[in-house]
């Protein structure tokens, strides 16, 4: 299932970039829990960084480890 989602996002990224529409996936390689590396606030920061990237630096996949 994960492979299918990643493939879809990569395909959408190729097709939608010309319209300034950005798609990306974030894979979280751990259990989400407060006061850990996988704290919700830390993960939210990854999403914010993706959201604020300049179009010439768009990243379509981020693996949070």
C-alpha positions in Angstrom: 0.0 0.0 0.0 2.8 2.4 0.9 4.4 1.9 -2.5 1.1 2.7 -4.2 0.7 5.9 -2.3 4.3 7.0 -3.0 3.8 6.2 -6.7 0.6 8.2 -6.9 2.3 11.2 -5.2 5.3 11.1 -7.5 3.0 11.0 -10.5 0.8 13.8 -9.2 3.9 15.9 -8.5 5.1 15.6 -12.1 1.7 16.5 -13.5 0.7 19.3 -11.1 4.1 21.1 -10.7 3.4 23.2 -13.8 0.3 24.5 -12.1 2.3 25.4 -8.9 0.6 22.6 -7.0 2.8 20.7 -4.6 2.4 17.1 -3.5 4.6 15.2 -1.0 4.6 12.3 1.3 6.0 12.1 4.8 6.9 8.6 6.1 7.3 8.5 9.9 9.6 5.7 10.9 8.6 5.4 14.5 5.8 5.6 17.0 4.4 9.1 17.5 4.8 10.0 21.2 5.4 13.2 23.3 8.9 13.9 24.6 10.5 11.7 21.9 12.0 12.3 18.5 8.6 11.5 17.1 6.7 14.1 19.1 3.8 15.7 17.3 5.4 19.1 17.3 8.6 17.8 15.8 6.7 16.0 13.0 4.6 19.2 12.4 7.8 21.1 11.8 8.7 18.7 9.0 5.3 19.4 7.4 5.8 23.1 7.8 9.3 22.9 6.2 7.7 21.1 3.2 4.9 23.7 3.0 7.3 26.6 2.9 9.8 25.2 0.4 10.5 27.3 -2.6 9.2 25.7 -5.8 12.7 25.1 -7.1 13.4 23.0 -4.0 10.2 21.0 -3.7 10.8 17.6 -2.2 8.2 14.9 -3.0 9.2 12.4 -0.3 10.5 12.9 3.2 11.4 10.0 5.5 11.3 11.1 9.1 13.6 8.8 11.2 
